[in-house]
Amino acid sequence: MASPLPPRLRYVIHLRDIGIGAAHIHLSLRHSDVPAAKVTADSFTTWRAKQKKATKTLNQYLDSANAMLNWMIKKGRTSVNPLVTVEKVKFVPGLEAPSISRRRS
């Protein structure tokens, strides 16, 4: 008998089945190697504070983590989402990555 698929792979299949694009799936999985049981609001906010990314990217990390944890709750893989109390990062002028300007012909 084949072993069941790991939750991470099941989540990828779920995202693909509901029409989520490859780029979003990649973003969702890039930082999802920590088992859900070890995720806490403190561990996530500490990790996020060390990232040198734009506000939008940091908030996408939170959105992706919340989506995966909420999916795991629906599938009975975990009972709580420890990130429910984590707030989005507020925009702080001067801390954003420089924008890339493109030439128009």
C-alpha positions as CSV (number, residue, x, y, z in Angstrom):
1,M,0.0,0.0,0.0
2,A,1.4,3.4,-1.0
3,S,2.1,5.9,1.8
4,P,-0.3,8.9,2.1
5,L,0.9,12.1,0.6
6,P,2.4,14.6,3.0
7,P,0.2,17.6,4.0
8,R,2.4,20.0,2.1
9,L,2.0,18.1,-1.2
10,R,-1.8,17.7,-0.6
11,Y,-1.9,21.5,-0.2
12,V,-0.1,22.0,-3.5
13,I,-2.6,19.8,-5.2
14,H,-5.5,21.7,-3.6
15,L,-4.1,25.0,-4.7
16,R,-3.6,23.7,-8.3
17,D,-7.1,22.2,-8.3
18,I,-8.7,25.6,-7.4
19,G,-6.8,27.4,-10.1
20,I,-4.0,29.0,-8.2
21,G,-1.0,29.9,-10.4
22,A,2.4,28.4,-10.1
23,A,4.0,31.6,-8.9
24,H,1.6,31.8,-5.9
25,I,2.1,28.1,-5.2
26,H,5.9,28.6,-5.2
27,L,5.6,31.5,-2.8
28,S,3.3,29.5,-0.5
29,L,5.7,26.7,-0.3
30,R,9.0,28.5,-0.2
31,H,8.8,29.0,3.6
32,S,6.4,26.2,4.6
33,D,9.0,23.7,5.7
34,V,8.3,24.2,9.4
35,P,5.7,21.7,10.8
36,A,2.4,23.4,11.7
37,A,2.8,22.2,15.3
38,K,5.9,24.3,15.7
39,V,4.4,27.5,14.3
40,T,3.6,30.2,16.8
41,A,2.7,33.8,16.5
42,D,6.0,34.7,18.2
43,S,8.1,32.5,15.9
44,F,6.4,33.8,12.8
45,T,6.8,37.5,13.8
46,T,10.4,36.9,14.8
47,W,11.1,35.2,11.4
48,R,9.3,37.9,9.5
49,A,11.1,40.7,11.3
50,K,14.4,39.3,10.0
51,Q,13.3,39.3,6.3
52,K,14.5,42.2,4.3
53,K,11.5,42.4,2.0
54,A,8.9,45.0,1.0
55,T,5.7,45.4,3.2
56,K,3.6,43.8,0.5
57,T,5.8,40.7,0.4
58,L,5.9,40.4,4.2
59,N,2.1,40.6,4.2
60,Q,1.9,38.0,1.4
61,Y,3.9,35.6,3.6
62,L,1.3,36.0,6.4
63,D,-1.6,35.6,4.0
64,S,0.0,32.4,2.5
65,A,0.7,30.9,6.0
66,N,-2.8,31.7,7.2
67,A,-4.3,30.1,4.0
68,M,-2.3,26.9,4.5
69,L,-3.1,26.7,8.3
70,N,-6.8,27.4,7.6
71,W,-6.8,24.6,5.0
72,M,-5.1,22.3,7.5
73,I,-7.9,23.0,10.0
74,K,-10.6,22.2,7.4
75,K,-8.8,18.9,6.6
76,G,-8.4,18.0,10.3
77,R,-4.6,18.2,10.2
78,T,-4.4,20.8,13.0
79,S,-7.0,22.3,15.3
80,V,-5.9,26.0,15.6
81,N,-4.3,28.7,13.5
82,P,-1.7,30.2,15.7
83,L,-1.3,33.2,13.4
84,V,-4.8,34.4,13.8
85,T,-3.6,37.2,16.1
86,V,-0.7,38.3,13.9
87,E,-1.2,41.7,12.3
88,K,-0.1,42.7,8.9
89,V,3.0,44.9,8.6
90,K,2.3,48.6,8.3
91,F,3.9,50.5,5.5
92,V,6.9,52.5,6.7
93,P,8.3,55.1,4.2
94,G,11.9,54.6,3.5
95,L,11.9,50.8,4.3
96,E,10.5,49.7,1.0
97,A,12.6,48.1,-1.7
98,P,13.4,50.5,-4.5
99,S,11.0,50.3,-7.4
100,I,12.3,49.3,-10.8
101,S,11.6,51.8,-13.5
102,R,11.1,50.5,-17.0
103,R,11.8,52.4,-20.2
104,R,8.8,52.8,-22.5
105,S,9.4,53.0,-26.2
